[in-house]
Each structure stands twice: as C-alpha cells, then as structure tokens.
Amino acid sequence: MKTEKTFAAIDRSIQKTNAKLKKEEVSLVRSISAGTAIVGGLENVEMDELLEFPNGVLGVVQTLNRNSVGVVFLDSSRKIKA
C-alpha cells in the first residue's frame, strides 16, 4: 500500500512539472569575418537554426558543411573570439 501511494505521489509531481529539455552543443568558432563566422562542432545543427553565442550574441546558420557551419550574426560579433 505504501508503494502505491509513493508512486501515485511521484506521478502527480511529474504531471505538474513543466520541464522542457534544452539541447546544447559545444562548438568552436574557427574564423570571423564581416559579420559571419565558420563554426565547428555542431553536428546536429539545421539550416536557419538560431544560435546563441557567449555574451548573448545571436546568429543564424546559413551554410552546412561536413565539418563546419556558416553563421550570420544578428548582433555585433565584436564580443566573439575565434
């Protein structure tokens, strides 16, 4: 009986939770030029995906290559180091 109550309490707790998974990958900025960057290490990225870099800098994936992606920054890229 105690086991059933415990599982019921756990089930209620899970149902109340609004947790969302956030997938993150670690990448390496290989080069930056004229508001764009070549970034490696993003194996699961998709075209037009929004990326957030350190300091809150945003960029959009514009090219997909085998070992890197091309990113166009939406903010100033001065805070990003290659």
C-alpha positions in Angstrom: 0.0 0.0 0.0 2.8 2.4 0.8 4.4 1.7 -2.5 1.3 2.6 -4.4 1.0 5.9 -2.5 4.6 6.7 -3.2 4.2 6.0 -6.9 1.0 8.0 -7.0 2.7 11.0 -5.4 5.6 10.7 -7.9 3.1 10.5 -10.8 1.3 13.6 -9.5 4.5 15.5 -9.2 5.6 14.6 -12.7 2.3 15.7 -14.2 2.6 19.1 -12.5 6.1 19.6 -13.9 6.5 21.8 -17.0 10.1 20.9 -17.5 11.5 21.2 -21.1 14.6 19.8 -22.4 17.2 22.1 -23.9 19.7 20.6 -26.2 23.1 22.2 -26.3 26.3 21.5 -28.1 29.8 22.9 -27.5 31.3 24.5 -30.6 34.5 26.2 -31.7 34.4 29.4 -33.7 37.1 28.9 -36.3 37.0 32.3 -38.0 35.1 35.5 -38.1 34.8 38.0 -40.9 32.4 40.7 -41.9 29.6 39.6 -39.5 29.9 35.9 -40.3 31.7 33.0 -38.8 32.8 29.5 -39.5 31.9 27.3 -36.6 32.9 23.7 -36.0 31.5 21.1 -33.6 27.7 21.5 -34.3 26.9 18.0 -35.5 23.1 18.3 -35.1 22.5 21.9 -36.3 20.0 22.6 -39.0 19.8 25.3 -41.7 18.3 28.6 -40.4 18.7 27.5 -36.8 19.1 30.3 -34.3 22.4 30.0 -32.3 23.3 31.8 -29.1 27.0 32.6 -28.5 28.7 33.8 -25.3 27.6 37.2 -24.2 24.2 36.6 -25.7 25.3 37.2 -29.3 22.8 35.7 -31.8 23.5 34.2 -35.2 21.6 32.1 -37.8 23.1 29.1 -39.6 23.3 29.8 -43.3 25.5 27.1 -44.7 26.0 23.4 -43.7 29.4 21.8 -44.5 30.7 18.4 -43.4 32.8 19.7 -40.5 31.5 23.2 -40.0 28.7 25.6 -40.5 28.5 29.2 -41.7 26.8 31.6 -39.4 25.5 35.1 -40.0 25.4 37.2 -36.8 22.3 39.1 -35.9 24.2 41.2 -33.3 27.7 42.7 -33.4 30.3 39.9 -33.5 32.9 42.0 -31.7 32.4 40.1 -28.5 33.1 36.7 -30.2 36.7 35.4 -30.5 37.9 32.9 -33.0 
